[in-house]
Amino acid sequence: MFISFLFSSTYNRLDSLIREEKQLRSTQDTLFKEKHTASARLATLEQQLIELGQELEQEHLKNANERYLKHFVQQTIEE
């Protein structure tokens, strides 16, 4: 009787550990996929940031060019 109880208890514990391992593996797989997705999203955001920085730089150059031309035209008119 004691052996039967011991076997049953051990079996239940083993079964519980197996279920826990499956759950942990599933969680690990989900986290790995989320990490991959987050890494890809980060790369996309970094590329967008680079592009926005380039656009901003071009806009600054355009504005500086326009200010220079206005100043040049104003000086030419005054002369």
Order of alpha helices (4+ residues) and beta strands (2+ residues): alpha
